[in-house]
């Protein structure tokens, strides 16, 4: 799996973090044209919307995207 494919998978996982919403499935072809920095920016925006106090979230993993965003 390429880094870009992993970022797309991470976006899908973040979208599905909220169990009260319908499961989201992303067609990777819709995001393939984006570069890695844009995908990381999307992840950063999603993280801004998520309550990161959830103990099941890996804070080190989350923080790597927040630092890339700034």
ZIRAHU-V271449 format. One record per helix or strand. SS is the DSSP state (helix for helix, strand for strand). FROM is the first residue (numbers start at 0). TO is the last residue. If there is no record, write none. Layout:
# ZIRAHU-V271449
SS:FROM:TO
SS:FROM:TO
This chain:
# ZIRAHU-V271449
helix:2:14
helix:27:29
helix:35:48
helix:58:68
